[in-house]
């Protein structure tokens, strides 16, 4: 059963005769008759009662035809809505971008870019899911989002991706903290002090714990929180030190940033599933971020 056949069937009912329906459909009357015949053969039923010549202008449906008419109306309505929706998405007049981002990027890198994107594509809906990189990866794998910003180490063969940023990880400490006496800090020196860390599920925490484990050290975790502003307050008041992306610490925070020795950078990628091609809206968002890195 084809959509074209259903359109022919509904047109026949609407216009009441093969002649008028064929004229409105802009096809030959024999072609319309053959279309209906093939539809009946596919379904194994008679849909339209063939009238005697004196009643040839009257279209009368069988019981099966009446049932099909109800379904055909719904199917054609949904097809029309789908076509309209896709056309709107294709010209970016409608659509939704679902993206999962790490907390530090969501709070300190993306806001101005998101507003600029929204200004340029005002009819698109942006759905932003903020959490740890592990959360972003999980949401992408489970199809809860279409795009995720994840670390290079999280990339998998089933993903397509583009590099978004390569950002330095720095030590954040109060200006009167002992670490602020140094121009750079080794991991051994860093782990000598009390730390404020993200909770499990964040790449940043895993990275720190892996470094400590490789050095045979046990981190002294004094605070655990995913609230970046709280982390900065704890650091600013000298209660603990942390590692953060350099972009996160602003001059108004009154926090010193110190490079690690050797320097450490994290490469973040925009990623999506290969078997789920990006929609026009998603592609526009990816292109916009890459053009405004």
N, C-alpha and C positions, 0 to 999 in steps of 0.2 A: 504494500500500500504506500503510495507516494503522496507527498504534499500537493503536487500538481493535480493528481486525480481527485483529491478532496476538494480542491478549489473548483474544479470542473463540476463536480457533483453538487456543491453548494450553489454555484452559479445557475445550474439547471433548475434547481428548486426556486431560487430567487426570481428568475425571469420567466419561469413557467413553460418554456418550450426549448427544444434543441436549437431552433432557428435563432431566437432572440439571445439565448445564452452564448451560442457560437459567435454571434455578432459582437456581443459585449466583450467576450474573451479574445476577439480578433483571431479566431481560428476557423477552419472549415468545419461545417456541420458533421461530415463523416469522421473527422478527427475527434470531435467531441463524443460521438457515438462510440467510437472505438475505445476511447479513454474510459468511458463508463463501463463498457463491456469487460475490459481488462480488470477494472476494479472489482466487478462482480465475480469474475473468475478467480481473482486472488482470494476473495473472501468466501467463495463457494455459496453465494446466495444471490437472490434477485433483489435489487434495490428499488427499481422503478417498474411499475406495471406498464407494459406497452398497451396503449389504448387503440381501440379501433380507429379507422381512418377518420370517421366523423367526429371523434373526440381527440384527434391527434394533437391538438393544441393544449390539452390538459395533462399536467404532470401529477401522477398519483404515486405516493411512496408505499412500499410494502412495510410491514412491521419492522423488518430488518433495516430498511431505509430510514425509517423514522428514528430508530436508535442510533444509527450511524450519523444522522444529521445532528443530533445532540452532541455527540463526541466531536464531530468535525468542526462545529462552531467553536468549541473550546480549544481544539488543537490549533485552528487557524488564528484564533485570537492570541494564543500564546506565541505562535510563530511570529506574528506581527509585532508583538511586544519585544520578543527577543531580537528581531531584526532592527527595530528602532533603538533598543538599548545598545547593541553592538555598534551601530552607526554613530551614536552619540559618543561612545567610548573612543571610537576611531578618530573622531575629530576633537577629542579631549574636552567635549562639552559636558561630559559626565564620567564618573568612575571613582574608584577608591584605591588608595595606595596604603597597603598594610605593611608596616615595617617595624622590626624589632631592633632596638639599639642598646648598647651598653650605657649604664647610668651616667658615666662621666661625659660621654659624647652627647647624650640626650639633654644634659643640663648646661653644658658649656660650649659645645661646638655647633650643635644643630639648630638651636632656637632661631637665630637670625636667618639662617638659610631656609628653615621651614617657612618662616613668615614671608620671605622673598619668593619662595616657590608658590605659596598660596596666593600671593598677590598676582603672580603671572598666570596661574591656572586657578582662577577663583571658583570654578565650578567643580573642581576635584575635591574629594574628601580625603583627608589625611588621618589615618588611624595609627598612632604611635604607641608601641609597647616597650616600656623601659625596664631594664633589669640587668642581671649579669650577662656576660657573654655566653655562659653556658645556657642561660634561659633563652637567649636569642637563637642559639644553635638548635635547641630543642623545639622551639616554635617553628623554625624553618623546616626541620625534619618532619614535623607532624602536620605541616600545611596550615598552621594557624596564622602564618603571615606569608607574604609572597617574596619579601626581601628582608635580609638581616645583615647587620654590620657585625662581623665576627673577626677574630684574630686569624693571622695567616696559619697558625698551627691547627686551627679548627677546619680548614678547608678539606673537602673530600672530593673524590673523583666524580660524584654525581652533582657537584655544584659548578656553576659558572660564576666568575667573580671579576672584580676590578679593584685595584688598590685605591683606597680612599685617602688615608694619611699614614705617615710614618712618624710617630710622636715619641719624644724622649720621656722615659720614666725617671723622675727625680725624687730625691729625698726631701720631704717637707718637714721643717723644724722651726721652732720659735727662734727669734733672733738671739735670745740669751741662752739657748740650749748649747751644751758642749759641742754638738756636731756642727754648729754654725761657725766654729773656729776654723773649719776645714774648707778648702776650695773644692775638694772632691772627697767622697766617702766610699770605702770598700764595703762589701757585703758583711765582712766580719765585724767591722766597726758599727755598722747599722744594727746588727743583731745583738749588740751589747746593751741596747736600750729598750725601754718599754715601748710597745707598738700599739697602734690602733689599726685594725684590719677590717676589710669587708668580710661579710659572712660567707659561708660556703656557697658555691654556685658562681663565683666571680673568678675570671681568669687571673685577675690581679692577685687574689689570695693564693691561688694554686701556684702561680709563678713564685711568690715569696716563699711559700712552704717548700717548694722543690729546691730553691736555692739554699735554704737553711739545711735541708736534708742532705744535699750534696756536700755541704761543708761540715756535716756532723754536728750541727747546732740545733738547739731547741729555742724557737722564738718565744719571747716574753710578751705574750698578748695581754694587754691591759684593757683594751676596749674592742668590741666588735659591733659594727654598725654599717648599714648600707647608705646612710644619710651623709652625703658628701659635705654639706654645710656643718654637720655635727663633727665630722672628722676634722675639718679645718678649725673649728673652735677648740677642740681638744688639743690639737697641735699648737695653735696660736697661744694657748694658755700654758704651754710647756708640760702638759701631763703625759704626752707620748709623742712619738714621731711616726711618720707614715711615708709610703711611696705613692705618688700620684702622677698622672699624666701632667706634663708641664703646663699645658693649656688651662688646667683647672685652677691654678693658683694665680689670683689677680693681685695687683698692687694694693688694693684696698684691704686685702686679707691680713696684711701685716705678718706674713709668713715668709721665711727664707727658703729658697729652693737650691739644692746642692746636687750637682751631677754625681752619679755613681762612677766608681773607678773599677773596671772600665765602663764607659757610658753604655746605657741600655736603651734600646728603642723597641717599640711594639708597632707592628704593621697591621693596620686594620683594613679589611676588605668589605666591599658591598657584594653580597652573595645571593644567589637564587638557584632553584632547582633546574637542571638542564631539561628535564622532561616536562616542565611547566613553563613554556615560553612567556616572557614578560608581556603584560598587556601594554597598550599604548600609554596608559596613565603611569604604570610602573616604569616603563622605559623613559618617559619624560622626567620622572623623578631621579632615576639613576643618572641620566645625562646632565640634569641640573646640578646635582651634587658634584659630579666630576668636573664640570665647568667652573664650579665655585669652591674648589678645594682651598 
